Amino acid sequence: MTDPEISAPRPVPGDSGTSGTGTAATDVTTQRYDLDLRSDPADLTAALVDIPSVSGTEQPLADAIERALRALPHLEVVRLGNSVLARTQLGRPTRIMLAGHIDTVPIADNVPSRRDGDILHGCGTTDMKSGDAMLLHLAATLFDDGAEPARDLTFVFYDCEEIEHERNGLTAIEAQLPEWLDADLAVLGEPTDGKVEAGCQGTLSMAVTVHGRRAHAARSWRGSNAIHRAAAVLDTLAAFDARVVEIDGCTYREGLNAVGITGGVASNVIPDECEIRVNFRFAPDRSAQSAVEVITGLLSDDGPLDPSVRANEVRVLDVAAGALPGLSAPAAAEFVAAAGGEAVAKFGWTDVARFAARGVPAVNFGPGDPSLAHTREEHVSRTQIQRMTQVLRRFLA
């Protein structure tokens, strides 16, 4: 049986105040949502989930975050589109950036949130409203009772991470407010299931077009079957000797795979073209350019003996460099020590790569199992949210 105690935000008359439980409250006339940043970060997670924010529709949530942060006198706050940034100016020798995206993939019948014992279900519980709740809670409570953190802090809550690069809120921030992304360490609240995941691997998408020559299927010897010729490309991919690379004690595993294939004209035609989509996940010690050169050289050929058939064409569709873990940086080493002394490699690509490209060491650290992200079954442990919040609190305070 599920526990229905955490439900959707309820309309309230007039200009509602802040909900005492951390559940978002809405104004019935303006659909205003208010957040209690000092509530339990697990309850705050439920409040964030209950404010739908599919990519491109983040304004109500961004408004709520902006209002909550502007109410904190120790923070300077700016708004850029639907991204909200806040920072301290305490004159500390080091600055830590704490960042999280506020958008989710499309809702799959999993909003409002639902609690079942220690488990909180709902869209964004892992990716990554639990991470956002952790950071928002700390933005408020690190200064309670006259306390101050040992480092200056920058909080970045940005929109449109789940869609194209151009619309990602960090793209606009880099262009218009680049000084807000300067720090000694960036911590991104992407789900890591309680671990510190350092850096990230790069990703390269390519299309390999294998050519042939059309012919009637009844006279196949007069043609060259492009789908048959694609077997050589597939064999090359299957035989690829993927590297295992250790950097700063983190082990990265490369992978080269076919992820799609299309071809064929009609049931009575020998096809003259077949396209294979390829994805290469490469360790962060390779540059994007070197990754392209390696795979282009591997998948290109000089064509068959028949001069009427063109050679394979290899096109780059998208490439994003990885991020070195940077754990030798003092702030990064201190954070890993505070989190238990161990960091592992991040295999998927995340926005830590943007920070690393700016010379800022970056790690992923957020509640939730990343394999649950984008699924209908997305959920997170309330206890894990609370424990990870305390880890960050000890490091910052």
Contacts in CASP RR format, 6 or more apart in sequence:
PFRMAT RR
TARGET T0000
AUTHOR 0000-0000-0000
METHOD contacts of the structure
MODEL  1
MTDPEISAPRPVPGDSGTSGTGTAATDVTTQRYDLDLRSDPADLTAALVD
IPSVSGTEQPLADAIERALRALPHLEVVRLGNSVLARTQLGRPTRIMLAG
HIDTVPIADNVPSRRDGDILHGCGTTDMKSGDAMLLHLAATLFDDGAEPA
RDLTFVFYDCEEIEHERNGLTAIEAQLPEWLDADLAVLGEPTDGKVEAGC
QGTLSMAVTVHGRRAHAARSWRGSNAIHRAAAVLDTLAAFDARVVEIDGC
TYREGLNAVGITGGVASNVIPDECEIRVNFRFAPDRSAQSAVEVITGLLS
DDGPLDPSVRANEVRVLDVAAGALPGLSAPAAAEFVAAAGGEAVAKFGWT
DVARFAARGVPAVNFGPGDPSLAHTREEHVSRTQIQRMTQVLRRFLA
2 114 0 8 1.000
2 115 0 8 1.000
2 116 0 8 1.000
3 114 0 8 1.000
3 115 0 8 1.000
3 116 0 8 1.000
3 117 0 8 1.000
4 114 0 8 1.000
4 115 0 8 1.000
5 115 0 8 1.000
6 23 0 8 1.000
6 43 0 8 1.000
6 46 0 8 1.000
6 112 0 8 1.000
6 113 0 8 1.000
6 114 0 8 1.000
6 115 0 8 1.000
6 120 0 8 1.000
7 23 0 8 1.000
7 50 0 8 1.000
7 112 0 8 1.000
7 113 0 8 1.000
8 50 0 8 1.000
8 111 0 8 1.000
8 112 0 8 1.000
9 23 0 8 1.000
9 24 0 8 1.000
9 25 0 8 1.000
9 26 0 8 1.000
9 33 0 8 1.000
9 47 0 8 1.000
9 50 0 8 1.000
9 51 0 8 1.000
9 112 0 8 1.000
10 25 0 8 1.000
10 26 0 8 1.000
11 26 0 8 1.000
11 27 0 8 1.000
11 28 0 8 1.000
12 25 0 8 1.000
12 26 0 8 1.000
12 27 0 8 1.000
12 28 0 8 1.000
13 28 0 8 1.000
14 27 0 8 1.000
14 28 0 8 1.000
14 29 0 8 1.000
15 27 0 8 1.000
15 32 0 8 1.000
16 25 0 8 1.000
16 26 0 8 1.000
16 27 0 8 1.000
16 32 0 8 1.000
16 34 0 8 1.000
17 25 0 8 1.000
17 34 0 8 1.000
18 25 0 8 1.000
18 34 0 8 1.000
18 35 0 8 1.000
18 36 0 8 1.000
19 25 0 8 1.000
19 34 0 8 1.000
19 36 0 8 1.000
19 39 0 8 1.000
19 47 0 8 1.000
20 36 0 8 1.000
20 39 0 8 1.000
21 36 0 8 1.000
21 39 0 8 1.000
21 43 0 8 1.000
22 35 0 8 1.000
22 36 0 8 1.000
22 39 0 8 1.000
22 40 0 8 1.000
22 43 0 8 1.000
22 44 0 8 1.000
22 46 0 8 1.000
22 47 0 8 1.000
23 43 0 8 1.000
23 46 0 8 1.000
23 47 0 8 1.000
23 50 0 8 1.000
24 33 0 8 1.000
24 34 0 8 1.000
24 35 0 8 1.000
24 47 0 8 1.000
24 48 0 8 1.000
24 50 0 8 1.000
24 51 0 8 1.000
24 64 0 8 1.000
25 33 0 8 1.000
25 34 0 8 1.000
26 32 0 8 1.000
26 33 0 8 1.000
31 60 0 8 1.000
32 63 0 8 1.000
32 64 0 8 1.000
33 51 0 8 1.000
33 60 0 8 1.000
33 61 0 8 1.000
33 63 0 8 1.000
33 64 0 8 1.000
34 64 0 8 1.000
34 67 0 8 1.000
34 68 0 8 1.000
35 44 0 8 1.000
35 47 0 8 1.000
35 48 0 8 1.000
35 64 0 8 1.000
35 65 0 8 1.000
35 67 0 8 1.000
35 68 0 8 1.000
35 136 0 8 1.000
36 44 0 8 1.000
36 47 0 8 1.000
37 44 0 8 1.000
37 68 0 8 1.000
37 69 0 8 1.000
37 72 0 8 1.000
37 136 0 8 1.000
37 137 0 8 1.000
37 139 0 8 1.000
37 140 0 8 1.000
37 141 0 8 1.000
38 137 0 8 1.000
38 140 0 8 1.000
38 141 0 8 1.000
38 144 0 8 1.000
39 47 0 8 1.000
39 137 0 8 1.000
40 386 0 8 1.000
41 130 0 8 1.000
41 133 0 8 1.000
41 134 0 8 1.000
41 137 0 8 1.000
41 385 0 8 1.000
41 386 0 8 1.000
41 389 0 8 1.000
42 120 0 8 1.000
42 130 0 8 1.000
42 133 0 8 1.000
42 382 0 8 1.000
42 383 0 8 1.000
42 385 0 8 1.000
42 386 0 8 1.000
44 133 0 8 1.000
44 136 0 8 1.000
44 137 0 8 1.000
45 113 0 8 1.000
45 120 0 8 1.000
45 125 0 8 1.000
45 129 0 8 1.000
45 130 0 8 1.000
45 131 0 8 1.000
45 132 0 8 1.000
45 133 0 8 1.000
45 380 0 8 1.000
45 382 0 8 1.000
45 385 0 8 1.000
46 113 0 8 1.000
46 115 0 8 1.000
46 120 0 8 1.000
47 133 0 8 1.000
48 61 0 8 1.000
48 102 0 8 1.000
48 129 0 8 1.000
48 132 0 8 1.000
48 133 0 8 1.000
49 111 0 8 1.000
49 112 0 8 1.000
49 113 0 8 1.000
49 120 0 8 1.000
49 122 0 8 1.000
49 123 0 8 1.000
49 124 0 8 1.000
49 125 0 8 1.000
49 129 0 8 1.000
50 111 0 8 1.000
50 112 0 8 1.000
50 113 0 8 1.000
51 60 0 8 1.000
51 61 0 8 1.000
51 64 0 8 1.000
52 60 0 8 1.000
52 104 0 8 1.000
52 107 0 8 1.000
52 111 0 8 1.000
52 123 0 8 1.000
53 60 0 8 1.000
53 61 0 8 1.000
53 102 0 8 1.000
53 103 0 8 1.000
53 104 0 8 1.000
54 103 0 8 1.000
54 104 0 8 1.000
54 105 0 8 1.000
54 106 0 8 1.000
54 107 0 8 1.000
55 103 0 8 1.000
55 104 0 8 1.000
55 105 0 8 1.000
55 159 0 8 1.000
55 160 0 8 1.000
55 161 0 8 1.000
55 162 0 8 1.000
55 163 0 8 1.000
55 167 0 8 1.000
56 82 0 8 1.000
56 103 0 8 1.000
56 159 0 8 1.000
56 160 0 8 1.000
56 163 0 8 1.000
56 167 0 8 1.000
58 82 0 8 1.000
58 102 0 8 1.000
58 103 0 8 1.000
58 159 0 8 1.000
58 160 0 8 1.000
59 82 0 8 1.000
61 102 0 8 1.000
62 79 0 8 1.000
62 81 0 8 1.000
62 82 0 8 1.000
62 83 0 8 1.000
62 84 0 8 1.000
62 102 0 8 1.000
62 157 0 8 1.000
62 159 0 8 1.000
65 84 0 8 1.000
65 102 0 8 1.000
65 136 0 8 1.000
65 157 0 8 1.000
66 77 0 8 1.000
66 79 0 8 1.000
66 84 0 8 1.000
68 136 0 8 1.000
68 140 0 8 1.000
69 75 0 8 1.000
69 77 0 8 1.000
69 84 0 8 1.000
69 86 0 8 1.000
69 136 0 8 1.000
69 139 0 8 1.000
69 155 0 8 1.000
70 77 0 8 1.000
72 86 0 8 1.000
72 139 0 8 1.000
72 140 0 8 1.000
72 143 0 8 1.000
74 88 0 8 1.000
74 143 0 8 1.000
74 148 0 8 1.000
75 86 0 8 1.000
75 87 0 8 1.000
75 88 0 8 1.000
75 139 0 8 1.000
75 155 0 8 1.000
76 86 0 8 1.000
76 87 0 8 1.000
76 88 0 8 1.000
76 89 0 8 1.000
77 84 0 8 1.000
77 85 0 8 1.000
77 86 0 8 1.000
78 84 0 8 1.000
78 85 0 8 1.000
78 86 0 8 1.000
78 177 0 8 1.000
78 180 0 8 1.000
79 85 0 8 1.000
80 169 0 8 1.000
80 172 0 8 1.000
80 173 0 8 1.000
80 176 0 8 1.000
80 177 0 8 1.000
81 159 0 8 1.000
81 169 0 8 1.000
81 172 0 8 1.000
82 102 0 8 1.000
82 159 0 8 1.000
82 160 0 8 1.000
82 169 0 8 1.000
83 156 0 8 1.000
83 157 0 8 1.000
83 158 0 8 1.000
83 159 0 8 1.000
83 169 0 8 1.000
83 170 0 8 1.000
83 172 0 8 1.000
83 173 0 8 1.000
84 157 0 8 1.000
85 154 0 8 1.000
85 155 0 8 1.000
85 156 0 8 1.000
85 157 0 8 1.000
85 173 0 8 1.000
85 177 0 8 1.000
85 180 0 8 1.000
86 139 0 8 1.000
86 154 0 8 1.000
86 155 0 8 1.000
87 152 0 8 1.000
87 153 0 8 1.000
87 154 0 8 1.000
87 155 0 8 1.000
87 180 0 8 1.000
88 149 0 8 1.000
88 152 0 8 1.000
88 153 0 8 1.000
88 154 0 8 1.000
89 152 0 8 1.000
90 148 0 8 1.000
90 149 0 8 1.000
90 152 0 8 1.000
91 152 0 8 1.000
92 149 0 8 1.000
92 150 0 8 1.000
92 151 0 8 1.000
92 152 0 8 1.000
94 151 0 8 1.000
94 152 0 8 1.000
94 184 0 8 1.000
94 185 0 8 1.000
94 330 0 8 1.000
94 331 0 8 1.000
95 151 0 8 1.000
95 152 0 8 1.000
95 153 0 8 1.000
95 154 0 8 1.000
95 182 0 8 1.000
95 183 0 8 1.000
95 184 0 8 1.000
96 151 0 8 1.000
96 152 0 8 1.000
96 153 0 8 1.000
96 154 0 8 1.000
96 183 0 8 1.000
96 184 0 8 1.000
96 185 0 8 1.000
96 186 0 8 1.000
96 187 0 8 1.000
96 331 0 8 1.000
96 396 0 8 1.000
97 153 0 8 1.000
97 154 0 8 1.000
97 155 0 8 1.000
97 156 0 8 1.000
97 181 0 8 1.000
97 183 0 8 1.000
97 185 0 8 1.000
97 186 0 8 1.000
97 187 0 8 1.000
97 355 0 8 1.000
97 360 0 8 1.000
98 135 0 8 1.000
98 138 0 8 1.000
98 139 0 8 1.000
98 153 0 8 1.000
98 154 0 8 1.000
98 155 0 8 1.000
98 156 0 8 1.000
98 186 0 8 1.000
98 187 0 8 1.000
98 189 0 8 1.000
98 392 0 8 1.000
99 135 0 8 1.000
99 155 0 8 1.000
99 156 0 8 1.000
99 157 0 8 1.000
99 158 0 8 1.000
99 186 0 8 1.000
99 187 0 8 1.000
99 188 0 8 1.000
99 189 0 8 1.000
99 351 0 8 1.000
99 355 0 8 1.000
100 128 0 8 1.000
100 131 0 8 1.000
100 132 0 8 1.000
100 135 0 8 1.000
100 156 0 8 1.000
100 157 0 8 1.000
100 158 0 8 1.000
100 161 0 8 1.000
100 188 0 8 1.000
100 189 0 8 1.000
100 190 0 8 1.000
101 128 0 8 1.000
101 132 0 8 1.000
101 157 0 8 1.000
101 158 0 8 1.000
101 159 0 8 1.000
101 160 0 8 1.000
101 161 0 8 1.000
101 162 0 8 1.000
101 351 0 8 1.000
102 129 0 8 1.000
102 132 0 8 1.000
102 157 0 8 1.000
102 158 0 8 1.000
102 159 0 8 1.000
103 159 0 8 1.000
103 160 0 8 1.000
103 161 0 8 1.000
103 162 0 8 1.000
103 163 0 8 1.000
104 123 0 8 1.000
104 124 0 8 1.000
104 127 0 8 1.000
104 129 0 8 1.000
104 162 0 8 1.000
105 123 0 8 1.000
105 127 0 8 1.000
105 162 0 8 1.000
105 374 0 8 1.000
107 123 0 8 1.000
108 123 0 8 1.000
108 375 0 8 1.000
108 376 0 8 1.000
109 376 0 8 1.000
110 121 0 8 1.000
110 122 0 8 1.000
110 123 0 8 1.000
110 376 0 8 1.000
110 378 0 8 1.000
111 122 0 8 1.000
111 123 0 8 1.000
112 122 0 8 1.000
113 120 0 8 1.000
113 121 0 8 1.000
113 122 0 8 1.000
113 125 0 8 1.000
114 120 0 8 1.000
114 121 0 8 1.000
114 122 0 8 1.000
115 121 0 8 1.000
115 382 0 8 1.000
117 382 0 8 1.000
118 381 0 8 1.000
118 382 0 8 1.000
118 383 0 8 1.000
119 379 0 8 1.000
119 380 0 8 1.000
119 381 0 8 1.000
119 382 0 8 1.000
120 130 0 8 1.000
120 379 0 8 1.000
120 380 0 8 1.000
120 381 0 8 1.000
120 382 0 8 1.000
121 377 0 8 1.000
121 378 0 8 1.000
121 379 0 8 1.000
122 378 0 8 1.000
122 379 0 8 1.000
123 378 0 8 1.000
124 130 0 8 1.000
124 373 0 8 1.000
124 378 0 8 1.000
125 368 0 8 1.000
125 378 0 8 1.000
125 379 0 8 1.000
125 380 0 8 1.000
126 191 0 8 1.000
126 367 0 8 1.000
126 368 0 8 1.000
126 369 0 8 1.000
126 370 0 8 1.000
126 372 0 8 1.000
126 373 0 8 1.000
126 378 0 8 1.000
126 379 0 8 1.000
126 380 0 8 1.000
127 190 0 8 1.000
127 191 0 8 1.000
127 370 0 8 1.000
127 372 0 8 1.000
127 373 0 8 1.000
127 374 0 8 1.000
127 378 0 8 1.000
128 189 0 8 1.000
128 190 0 8 1.000
128 191 0 8 1.000
128 366 0 8 1.000
130 191 0 8 1.000
130 366 0 8 1.000
130 367 0 8 1.000
130 368 0 8 1.000
130 380 0 8 1.000
130 385 0 8 1.000
131 189 0 8 1.000
131 191 0 8 1.000
131 366 0 8 1.000
131 367 0 8 1.000
131 385 0 8 1.000
131 388 0 8 1.000
132 157 0 8 1.000
132 189 0 8 1.000
133 385 0 8 1.000
134 189 0 8 1.000
134 366 0 8 1.000
134 367 0 8 1.000
134 385 0 8 1.000
134 388 0 8 1.000
134 389 0 8 1.000
134 392 0 8 1.000
135 155 0 8 1.000
135 157 0 8 1.000
135 189 0 8 1.000
135 392 0 8 1.000
136 155 0 8 1.000
136 157 0 8 1.000
137 389 0 8 1.000
138 389 0 8 1.000
138 392 0 8 1.000
138 393 0 8 1.000
138 396 0 8 1.000
139 153 0 8 1.000
139 155 0 8 1.000
141 393 0 8 1.000
142 148 0 8 1.000
142 149 0 8 1.000
142 153 0 8 1.000
142 393 0 8 1.000
142 396 0 8 1.000
142 397 0 8 1.000
143 149 0 8 1.000
147 397 0 8 1.000
149 396 0 8 1.000
149 397 0 8 1.000
150 396 0 8 1.000
150 397 0 8 1.000
151 184 0 8 1.000
151 331 0 8 1.000
151 396 0 8 1.000
153 396 0 8 1.000
154 180 0 8 1.000
154 181 0 8 1.000
154 183 0 8 1.000
156 170 0 8 1.000
156 173 0 8 1.000
156 180 0 8 1.000
156 181 0 8 1.000
158 168 0 8 1.000
158 169 0 8 1.000
158 170 0 8 1.000
158 173 0 8 1.000
159 168 0 8 1.000
159 169 0 8 1.000
160 167 0 8 1.000
160 168 0 8 1.000
160 169 0 8 1.000
161 168 0 8 1.000
161 169 0 8 1.000
161 170 0 8 1.000
161 351 0 8 1.000
165 171 0 8 1.000
168 351 0 8 1.000
170 181 0 8 1.000
170 351 0 8 1.000
170 354 0 8 1.000
173 180 0 8 1.000
173 181 0 8 1.000
174 181 0 8 1.000
174 354 0 8 1.000
174 358 0 8 1.000
178 358 0 8 1.000
181 354 0 8 1.000
181 355 0 8 1.000
181 358 0 8 1.000
181 360 0 8 1.000
182 358 0 8 1.000
182 360 0 8 1.000
183 355 0 8 1.000
183 360 0 8 1.000
184 329 0 8 1.000
184 330 0 8 1.000
184 331 0 8 1.000
184 360 0 8 1.000
184 361 0 8 1.000
185 329 0 8 1.000
185 331 0 8 1.000
185 332 0 8 1.000
185 335 0 8 1.000
185 360 0 8 1.000
185 361 0 8 1.000
185 362 0 8 1.000
185 363 0 8 1.000
186 352 0 8 1.000
186 355 0 8 1.000
186 360 0 8 1.000
186 361 0 8 1.000
186 362 0 8 1.000
186 363 0 8 1.000
187 335 0 8 1.000
187 362 0 8 1.000
187 363 0 8 1.000
187 364 0 8 1.000
187 365 0 8 1.000
187 392 0 8 1.000
188 350 0 8 1.000
188 351 0 8 1.000
188 352 0 8 1.000
188 355 0 8 1.000
188 362 0 8 1.000
188 363 0 8 1.000
188 364 0 8 1.000
188 365 0 8 1.000
189 364 0 8 1.000
189 365 0 8 1.000
189 366 0 8 1.000
190 197 0 8 1.000
190 350 0 8 1.000
190 351 0 8 1.000
190 352 0 8 1.000
190 364 0 8 1.000
190 365 0 8 1.000
190 366 0 8 1.000
190 370 0 8 1.000
191 366 0 8 1.000
191 367 0 8 1.000
191 368 0 8 1.000
191 369 0 8 1.000
191 370 0 8 1.000
191 372 0 8 1.000
191 373 0 8 1.000
191 380 0 8 1.000
192 346 0 8 1.000
192 364 0 8 1.000
192 365 0 8 1.000
192 366 0 8 1.000
192 368 0 8 1.000
192 370 0 8 1.000
193 367 0 8 1.000
193 368 0 8 1.000
193 369 0 8 1.000
193 370 0 8 1.000
193 384 0 8 1.000
194 365 0 8 1.000
194 366 0 8 1.000
194 367 0 8 1.000
194 368 0 8 1.000
194 384 0 8 1.000
194 387 0 8 1.000
194 388 0 8 1.000
195 342 0 8 1.000
195 343 0 8 1.000
195 344 0 8 1.000
195 365 0 8 1.000
196 335 0 8 1.000
196 336 0 8 1.000
196 339 0 8 1.000
196 341 0 8 1.000
196 342 0 8 1.000
196 343 0 8 1.000
196 344 0 8 1.000
196 363 0 8 1.000
196 364 0 8 1.000
196 365 0 8 1.000
197 343 0 8 1.000
197 344 0 8 1.000
197 345 0 8 1.000
197 346 0 8 1.000
197 363 0 8 1.000
197 364 0 8 1.000
197 365 0 8 1.000
198 248 0 8 1.000
198 250 0 8 1.000
198 325 0 8 1.000
198 326 0 8 1.000
198 327 0 8 1.000
198 332 0 8 1.000
198 336 0 8 1.000
198 343 0 8 1.000
198 344 0 8 1.000
198 345 0 8 1.000
198 346 0 8 1.000
198 363 0 8 1.000
198 364 0 8 1.000
199 250 0 8 1.000
199 284 0 8 1.000
199 322 0 8 1.000
199 323 0 8 1.000
199 324 0 8 1.000
199 325 0 8 1.000
199 326 0 8 1.000
199 345 0 8 1.000
199 346 0 8 1.000
199 350 0 8 1.000
199 352 0 8 1.000
199 353 0 8 1.000
199 356 0 8 1.000
199 362 0 8 1.000
199 363 0 8 1.000
199 364 0 8 1.000
200 284 0 8 1.000
200 322 0 8 1.000
200 323 0 8 1.000
200 346 0 8 1.000
200 347 0 8 1.000
200 348 0 8 1.000
200 349 0 8 1.000
200 350 0 8 1.000
200 352 0 8 1.000
200 353 0 8 1.000
200 364 0 8 1.000
201 252 0 8 1.000
201 254 0 8 1.000
201 281 0 8 1.000
201 282 0 8 1.000
201 283 0 8 1.000
201 284 0 8 1.000
201 322 0 8 1.000
201 345 0 8 1.000
201 346 0 8 1.000
201 347 0 8 1.000
201 348 0 8 1.000
201 349 0 8 1.000
202 281 0 8 1.000
202 282 0 8 1.000
202 283 0 8 1.000
202 284 0 8 1.000
202 286 0 8 1.000
202 288 0 8 1.000
202 291 0 8 1.000
202 320 0 8 1.000
202 321 0 8 1.000
202 322 0 8 1.000
202 348 0 8 1.000
202 349 0 8 1.000
202 353 0 8 1.000
203 279 0 8 1.000
203 280 0 8 1.000
203 281 0 8 1.000
203 282 0 8 1.000
203 318 0 8 1.000
203 319 0 8 1.000
203 320 0 8 1.000
203 322 0 8 1.000
203 348 0 8 1.000
203 349 0 8 1.000
204 279 0 8 1.000
204 280 0 8 1.000
204 281 0 8 1.000
204 282 0 8 1.000
204 288 0 8 1.000
204 291 0 8 1.000
204 292 0 8 1.000
204 295 0 8 1.000
204 316 0 8 1.000
204 318 0 8 1.000
204 319 0 8 1.000
204 320 0 8 1.000
205 277 0 8 1.000
205 278 0 8 1.000
205 279 0 8 1.000
205 280 0 8 1.000
205 316 0 8 1.000
205 317 0 8 1.000
205 318 0 8 1.000
205 319 0 8 1.000
206 277 0 8 1.000
206 278 0 8 1.000
206 279 0 8 1.000
206 280 0 8 1.000
206 295 0 8 1.000
206 296 0 8 1.000
206 299 0 8 1.000
206 314 0 8 1.000
206 315 0 8 1.000
206 316 0 8 1.000
206 317 0 8 1.000
207 275 0 8 1.000
207 276 0 8 1.000
207 277 0 8 1.000
207 278 0 8 1.000
207 314 0 8 1.000
207 315 0 8 1.000
207 317 0 8 1.000
208 233 0 8 1.000
208 275 0 8 1.000
208 276 0 8 1.000
208 278 0 8 1.000
208 299 0 8 1.000
208 312 0 8 1.000
208 313 0 8 1.000
208 314 0 8 1.000
209 273 0 8 1.000
209 274 0 8 1.000
209 275 0 8 1.000
209 312 0 8 1.000
209 313 0 8 1.000
209 314 0 8 1.000
209 315 0 8 1.000
210 226 0 8 1.000
210 227 0 8 1.000
210 229 0 8 1.000
210 230 0 8 1.000
210 233 0 8 1.000
210 273 0 8 1.000
210 274 0 8 1.000
210 275 0 8 1.000
210 276 0 8 1.000
210 312 0 8 1.000
211 226 0 8 1.000
211 229 0 8 1.000
211 272 0 8 1.000
211 273 0 8 1.000
211 309 0 8 1.000
211 310 0 8 1.000
211 311 0 8 1.000
211 312 0 8 1.000
211 313 0 8 1.000
212 223 0 8 1.000
212 224 0 8 1.000
212 225 0 8 1.000
212 226 0 8 1.000
212 229 0 8 1.000
212 271 0 8 1.000
212 272 0 8 1.000
212 273 0 8 1.000
212 309 0 8 1.000
212 310 0 8 1.000
213 223 0 8 1.000
213 224 0 8 1.000
213 270 0 8 1.000
213 272 0 8 1.000
213 306 0 8 1.000
213 308 0 8 1.000
213 309 0 8 1.000
214 223 0 8 1.000
214 265 0 8 1.000
214 269 0 8 1.000
214 270 0 8 1.000
214 271 0 8 1.000
214 272 0 8 1.000
215 221 0 8 1.000
215 222 0 8 1.000
215 223 0 8 1.000
215 224 0 8 1.000
215 269 0 8 1.000
215 270 0 8 1.000
216 222 0 8 1.000
216 268 0 8 1.000
216 269 0 8 1.000
216 270 0 8 1.000
217 267 0 8 1.000
217 268 0 8 1.000
217 269 0 8 1.000
217 270 0 8 1.000
218 268 0 8 1.000
220 270 0 8 1.000
223 270 0 8 1.000
224 270 0 8 1.000
224 272 0 8 1.000
224 304 0 8 1.000
224 306 0 8 1.000
224 308 0 8 1.000
224 309 0 8 1.000
225 270 0 8 1.000
225 271 0 8 1.000
226 263 0 8 1.000
226 264 0 8 1.000
226 271 0 8 1.000
226 272 0 8 1.000
226 273 0 8 1.000
226 274 0 8 1.000
227 263 0 8 1.000
227 264 0 8 1.000
227 271 0 8 1.000
227 274 0 8 1.000
229 274 0 8 1.000
229 304 0 8 1.000
230 261 0 8 1.000
230 274 0 8 1.000
230 276 0 8 1.000
232 301 0 8 1.000
233 258 0 8 1.000
233 276 0 8 1.000
233 299 0 8 1.000
233 312 0 8 1.000
234 258 0 8 1.000
234 276 0 8 1.000
236 298 0 8 1.000
236 299 0 8 1.000
237 256 0 8 1.000
237 257 0 8 1.000
237 258 0 8 1.000
237 278 0 8 1.000
240 255 0 8 1.000
240 256 0 8 1.000
240 298 0 8 1.000
242 253 0 8 1.000
242 254 0 8 1.000
242 255 0 8 1.000
242 256 0 8 1.000
243 253 0 8 1.000
243 254 0 8 1.000
243 283 0 8 1.000
244 251 0 8 1.000
244 252 0 8 1.000
244 253 0 8 1.000
244 254 0 8 1.000
245 251 0 8 1.000
245 252 0 8 1.000
245 254 0 8 1.000
245 283 0 8 1.000
245 285 0 8 1.000
246 252 0 8 1.000
247 283 0 8 1.000
247 284 0 8 1.000
247 285 0 8 1.000
247 324 0 8 1.000
247 325 0 8 1.000
247 345 0 8 1.000
248 324 0 8 1.000
248 325 0 8 1.000
248 326 0 8 1.000
248 327 0 8 1.000
248 328 0 8 1.000
248 343 0 8 1.000
249 325 0 8 1.000
249 327 0 8 1.000
249 343 0 8 1.000
250 325 0 8 1.000
250 327 0 8 1.000
250 343 0 8 1.000
250 344 0 8 1.000
250 345 0 8 1.000
251 344 0 8 1.000
251 345 0 8 1.000
252 283 0 8 1.000
252 284 0 8 1.000
252 345 0 8 1.000
252 347 0 8 1.000
253 283 0 8 1.000
253 345 0 8 1.000
253 347 0 8 1.000
254 280 0 8 1.000
254 281 0 8 1.000
254 282 0 8 1.000
254 283 0 8 1.000
255 280 0 8 1.000
255 281 0 8 1.000
255 282 0 8 1.000
256 278 0 8 1.000
256 279 0 8 1.000
256 280 0 8 1.000
256 281 0 8 1.000
256 295 0 8 1.000
257 278 0 8 1.000
257 279 0 8 1.000
257 280 0 8 1.000
258 276 0 8 1.000
258 277 0 8 1.000
258 278 0 8 1.000
259 277 0 8 1.000
259 278 0 8 1.000
259 279 0 8 1.000
260 276 0 8 1.000
260 277 0 8 1.000
261 274 0 8 1.000
261 275 0 8 1.000
261 276 0 8 1.000
261 277 0 8 1.000
262 274 0 8 1.000
262 275 0 8 1.000
263 271 0 8 1.000
263 273 0 8 1.000
263 274 0 8 1.000
263 275 0 8 1.000
264 271 0 8 1.000
264 273 0 8 1.000
264 274 0 8 1.000
265 271 0 8 1.000
265 272 0 8 1.000
277 317 0 8 1.000
278 295 0 8 1.000
278 299 0 8 1.000
280 291 0 8 1.000
280 295 0 8 1.000
281 347 0 8 1.000
281 348 0 8 1.000
281 349 0 8 1.000
282 291 0 8 1.000
282 322 0 8 1.000
284 321 0 8 1.000
284 322 0 8 1.000
284 323 0 8 1.000
284 324 0 8 1.000
284 325 0 8 1.000
284 356 0 8 1.000
285 324 0 8 1.000
286 294 0 8 1.000
287 321 0 8 1.000
288 319 0 8 1.000
288 320 0 8 1.000
288 321 0 8 1.000
288 322 0 8 1.000
291 319 0 8 1.000
292 316 0 8 1.000
292 319 0 8 1.000
295 314 0 8 1.000
296 314 0 8 1.000
296 316 0 8 1.000
297 314 0 8 1.000
299 312 0 8 1.000
299 314 0 8 1.000
300 311 0 8 1.000
300 312 0 8 1.000
300 314 0 8 1.000
301 311 0 8 1.000
301 312 0 8 1.000
302 311 0 8 1.000
303 309 0 8 1.000
303 310 0 8 1.000
303 311 0 8 1.000
303 312 0 8 1.000
320 349 0 8 1.000
320 353 0 8 1.000
321 353 0 8 1.000
321 357 0 8 1.000
322 349 0 8 1.000
322 353 0 8 1.000
322 356 0 8 1.000
323 352 0 8 1.000
323 353 0 8 1.000
323 355 0 8 1.000
323 356 0 8 1.000
323 357 0 8 1.000
323 362 0 8 1.000
324 356 0 8 1.000
325 332 0 8 1.000
325 343 0 8 1.000
325 345 0 8 1.000
325 361 0 8 1.000
325 363 0 8 1.000
326 332 0 8 1.000
326 356 0 8 1.000
326 361 0 8 1.000
327 333 0 8 1.000
327 336 0 8 1.000
327 343 0 8 1.000
327 361 0 8 1.000
329 361 0 8 1.000
331 361 0 8 1.000
332 361 0 8 1.000
332 363 0 8 1.000
334 395 0 8 1.000
335 363 0 8 1.000
335 365 0 8 1.000
335 395 0 8 1.000
336 342 0 8 1.000
336 343 0 8 1.000
336 363 0 8 1.000
338 391 0 8 1.000
338 394 0 8 1.000
338 395 0 8 1.000
339 365 0 8 1.000
339 391 0 8 1.000
339 395 0 8 1.000
340 391 0 8 1.000
343 363 0 8 1.000
346 352 0 8 1.000
346 364 0 8 1.000
350 364 0 8 1.000
352 362 0 8 1.000
352 363 0 8 1.000
352 364 0 8 1.000
353 362 0 8 1.000
355 361 0 8 1.000
355 362 0 8 1.000
356 362 0 8 1.000
365 388 0 8 1.000
365 391 0 8 1.000
365 392 0 8 1.000
366 388 0 8 1.000
367 380 0 8 1.000
367 381 0 8 1.000
367 384 0 8 1.000
367 385 0 8 1.000
367 388 0 8 1.000
368 380 0 8 1.000
368 381 0 8 1.000
368 384 0 8 1.000
369 380 0 8 1.000
372 378 0 8 1.000
372 379 0 8 1.000
END
